[in-house]
């Protein structure tokens, strides 16, 4: 005969075994390599559901460096003054476009950033200052990137996979403004340029703010002279210097009306 104590002990071993967890509660299972397709799908669905629940019809994507320091931690110098200007223009652009297009019943051109510091924080702050929603698509990095405090809390997301994060940047994008940045900004800019160039994504206004920076960082004219891009490719983007010029570029592309 088996005693009641032994019976309970055996049952407790079963109940505490990872195999007895519901699959949806098994974190170790979810982290296994062969569950990657499911994790990808979950990252797609979770963000998509939140976007629909908040009535986000279209977005304007703001890319730019996380390394531009805030004014109170910035050293002096000409580079610092330029970078301070980028922060201010990002903040002003987000405020202008949010006030112009984001209405209570219709949420268009909702600012979306990578959710981090620097240019991204400035853009989220600009929307926050005019009482508008904004989105942050943060990502797990070797050095943890903490979301900036100006993202709408219910629209702050964290991703494991760059691919799904990029997909959400593009899905509702009806405009893109790229501020000066490094590898990440260049990667995201060329991703959108390539999608539009190849017809995988409908044409949208692509604005590069900081003309002096962009002309030095990427010699588009040289690429065209060498036959690496066409004259038509050179028209896929607009170079501007100010937030007002960026908003004008978006308005002219859509003839002054929010995108359908």
Beta strands, then each sheet from edge to edge (+ up, - down):
strand 1: 59-63
strand 2: 110-113
strand 3: 134-139
strand 4: 156-159
strand 5: 173-178
strand 6: 205-209
strand 7: 237-240
sheet 1: 4+ 3+ 2+ 1+ 5+ 6+ 7+
end
